[in-house]
Amino acid sequence: QVQLVESGGGLVQPGGSLRLSCAASGRIFNFSTMGWYRQAPGKQRELVATITSGRLTHYADSVKGRFTVSRDNAKNTVYLQMNSLTPEDTAVYYCNVQWTVIATYNYWGQGTQVTVSS
């Protein structure tokens, strides 16, 4: 079974920065895609950023230029550096890992709250 444990959320003022981490354990396919999604109150969960095992990245338009996703394959860990945060970034952030080998495997973390407020 795969487990994802997130850390690094919290309260930050507008314009501030936070770094989220997500450590994955269990049987994870080497060529997995890891990433971050978020869900604000009353809204659907949305993609924030993903990164493949080859470090190809994809970002939501709303975070391009402000957020950076990275990963350490040896540690099965994915990071999200968030800069220039705004109140619109307030949400629960979820870590995700997925891969397809015959079937699709998709795992989620428990979520970490990020609140941007003065």
C-alpha positions as CSV (number, residue, x, y, z in Angstrom):
1,Q,0.0,0.0,0.0
2,V,1.2,3.5,-0.8
3,Q,1.1,6.2,1.9
4,L,1.7,9.9,1.3
5,V,2.5,12.2,4.2
6,E,2.4,16.0,3.7
7,S,4.0,18.7,5.8
8,G,4.8,22.4,5.6
9,G,1.3,24.0,5.5
10,G,0.3,26.9,7.8
11,L,-0.6,30.5,8.0
12,V,1.3,33.1,6.0
13,Q,0.8,36.7,5.1
14,P,0.1,37.9,1.6
15,G,3.4,38.1,-0.4
16,G,5.0,35.4,1.8
17,S,6.3,32.0,1.0
18,L,5.8,28.4,2.1
19,R,7.3,25.1,1.1
20,L,5.3,21.9,1.1
21,S,6.8,18.5,1.3
22,C,5.3,15.1,0.6
23,A,7.0,11.8,1.4
24,A,5.7,8.7,-0.3
25,S,6.2,5.2,1.1
26,G,5.3,1.8,-0.1
27,R,5.5,0.2,-3.5
28,I,5.8,3.0,-6.0
29,F,6.4,2.6,-9.6
30,N,9.7,4.2,-10.7
31,F,8.0,6.1,-13.5
32,S,5.3,7.8,-11.5
33,T,4.0,11.3,-11.8
34,M,3.9,13.2,-8.5
35,G,2.1,16.5,-7.9
36,W,0.0,18.8,-5.9
37,Y,-3.7,19.7,-6.1
38,R,-5.7,22.0,-3.9
39,Q,-9.3,22.5,-2.8
40,A,-10.6,25.8,-1.6
41,P,-13.9,26.0,0.4
42,G,-16.9,25.6,-1.9
43,K,-14.7,24.8,-4.9
44,Q,-13.7,21.7,-6.7
45,R,-10.2,20.2,-6.3
46,E,-7.9,21.6,-8.9
47,L,-4.4,20.8,-10.2
48,V,-1.6,23.0,-9.0
49,A,1.5,21.4,-10.4
50,T,2.8,18.0,-11.4
51,I,6.3,16.5,-12.1
52,T,7.2,13.3,-13.8
53,S,10.1,11.0,-12.9
54,G,12.0,12.7,-15.7
55,R,11.3,16.0,-14.1
56,L,8.9,17.3,-16.7
57,T,6.7,19.9,-15.0
58,H,3.2,21.2,-15.6
59,Y,1.6,24.1,-13.7
60,A,-1.8,25.7,-13.4
61,D,-1.9,29.1,-15.1
62,S,-2.8,30.7,-11.8
63,V,0.5,29.6,-10.1
64,K,3.0,29.9,-13.0
65,G,6.0,32.0,-12.1
66,R,5.2,31.8,-8.4
67,F,5.2,28.1,-7.5
68,T,7.9,25.6,-8.2
69,V,7.5,21.8,-8.0
70,S,10.4,19.5,-7.6
71,R,11.1,15.9,-6.5
72,D,13.8,13.7,-5.1
73,N,13.4,10.3,-6.7
74,A,15.7,8.6,-4.3
75,K,13.5,9.7,-1.4
76,N,10.2,9.5,-3.2
77,T,9.5,13.0,-2.1
78,V,7.9,15.9,-3.9
79,Y,8.1,19.5,-2.9
80,L,6.1,22.6,-3.7
81,Q,7.8,26.0,-3.2
82,M,5.2,28.7,-3.1
83,N,6.2,32.3,-3.4
84,S,4.2,35.6,-3.6
85,L,1.2,33.9,-2.0
86,T,-2.2,35.6,-2.2
87,P,-5.4,35.0,-0.3
88,E,-6.7,33.2,-3.4
89,D,-4.1,30.5,-2.7
90,T,-5.8,29.6,0.5
91,A,-6.9,26.0,0.3
92,V,-6.2,22.5,1.5
93,Y,-3.2,21.2,-0.6
94,Y,-3.1,17.5,-1.5
95,C,-0.2,15.5,-2.6
96,N,-0.8,12.9,-5.4
97,V,1.2,10.1,-7.0
98,Q,0.0,8.2,-10.0
99,W,1.1,5.8,-12.7
100,T,-0.3,3.5,-15.3
101,V,1.0,0.0,-15.8
102,I,-1.9,-2.0,-17.3
103,A,-4.1,-0.4,-14.7
104,T,-4.0,3.2,-13.3
105,Y,-2.9,3.7,-9.7
106,N,-3.7,6.9,-8.0
107,Y,-2.9,7.8,-4.4
108,W,-3.6,10.9,-2.3
109,G,-2.3,12.4,0.9
110,Q,-4.4,13.6,3.7
111,G,-4.0,17.2,2.8
112,T,-2.4,20.2,4.5
113,Q,-4.0,23.5,5.1
114,V,-2.5,26.7,3.6
115,T,-4.0,30.0,4.7
116,V,-2.9,33.3,3.3
117,S,-4.1,36.1,5.4
118,S,-3.0,39.3,7.0
